[in-house]
Amino acid sequence: IYTEETVGNLDEAMKLYEQVIAEGDTAQEAAAQAQYRLALCYEKKGRDAEAKAGFEKLIENYPNAKDLIAEARKHLPSALKLLPTPWVLGERMQLNMKLPTGLDIGTMIYMVDGAKHDGKDVTQCSTRGLVTINDTSSYSMVLCDTDTFAPIESFWKHSLLGEAQADYDEGSVKVDAIGKESRLTIDFTPPAFDNEQCVELFRRLPLAEGYKTTLTVITSLGGSKIVLPLTVSKIETLTVPAGTFECFKLELAVVAQTFWISTDEH
């Protein structure tokens, strides 16, 4: 801090902060402070993208540094913005699965319905899947707040991978997996979303060419938390059996997936 603020040598201070972070396994409190100060240095140098990534790394890697996390949030863009729901309750969307050779191997059906939880109206996102090539089947269900889309509870069963129940709280989720004795608790910084509601979530993002955001996704069957950067790389015209559509090309580099979502409000 002396090198940064008194001497005014940002480059040297950044090297020192990076050294403290690298030794952070034995000094978590100092590493968190260094991560925060490093992000501040990037901000002072006008390197906004690296500053944002630095503040996000603090939140992700040092969840116990509550005071620093609160300060870091002041330097980050406002909370994730979602568009109004683009569906009518009772909607069914069927996507057929093919291999690159064109061979049909199964189908996924995505369903959006109204439901009740503790007497409150909520949204239920559910899926049914069948892969005919090996008779694999799956079912998932997520109850979520209609406005914020925050997950409340979820269930996911896969004929090969097993099944898991997840119960969400303000900053954590408890996962019960069949065949495992202990209950797994995963902490997160809100907002976080369940893997099995993501197809619907993507449709509520304010997509535009060049749009970028990062989501925290919980996968209950995997028992893990994924930090998922999203980018709309361009707008493409896509022809499928349902017709020809102008689409946002939404790319998920971490999981090597691409979604094409039509540019109309639905």
C-alpha positions, 0 to 999 in steps of 0.5 A, a space after each residue: 500500500 505504501 508503494 501504491 499510495 505514498 510512492 505512487 509506483 503502481 506497477 511495482 505495487 501490482 507486482 507486490 500484490 501478485 506476490 502476496 496473492 500467490 502465497 495466499 494459501 498460507 495467508 488468506 486474509 493478506 491475499 484477499 487484501 492484495 487481490 482487492 488492492 490489485 483490482 484497485 490498481 487496474 482501475 486507477 490505470 484505466 484497465 477496466 476489464 482487468 479491474 472488473 475481473 480482479 474484483 470478481 476474483 476476490 468475491 469468488 476466491 475469498 468468500 470470508 472477506 465480507 468487508 472487502 467483498 462489500 467494497 468490491 461490489 461498489 466497483 462492479 456494474 449493477 446487478 444482473 438485469 433480466 427482461 420480463 418473462 417471454 413465455 406463456 405459462 404452459 409453454 413447451 419447447 422441443 429440441 431434437 438432438 443430432 450427431 454431426 453426421 445428421 443422425 437423430 439420437 433423441 430429444 429434449 423437452 423444456 417446460 415452463 409452468 406456474 406452481 406454488 411454494 409456501 403459498 406463493 406463486 412461483 415459476 417451475 422450469 422442468 425438462 424431460 430428455 431421452 437419448 435413443 442411442 443408449 436409452 438414457 433418460 433424464 428429468 429435472 425440475 426447478 422452482 424459482 422466483 418469478 421476478 428475480 428467477 432466483 432458484 428455490 429448490 431443484 430436483 434432477 434425475 439422470 438414468 446414468 448420473 444419478 439424482 440430487 435434490 437441492 435447496 437454496 438459501 440466500 447465499 448457499 445451497 444444500 445438495 442431497 445426492 442419492 447414494 451419498 451419506 453427507 449433505 453438500 453445502 455450496 456457498 455462493 455470492 448472489 445471484 446464482 442460478 441452477 443449471 436446469 433453469 439456464 435455457 430459460 434464463 438465457 432467454 431473459 437476458 438483455 441480449 445484444 451484439 457484443 453483450 457480455 456477462 458472467 453467471 454463477 451456476 450450480 450443478 447439483 448432480 456434479 455438486 459444483 459451482 461454475 463461473 460462466 462467462 457469456 458472450 453474444 459474438 454476433 447476430 446470425 440467420 439460422 434455418 431449422 425445421 421451425 423456420 428461419 430466424 434472426 438469432 443472437 449467437 450466445 457462446 459459453 466458452 468455459 463449457 464449449 456450448 453455443 446457443 442461438 436465441 431468436 432476436 424477437 421478444 419470444 
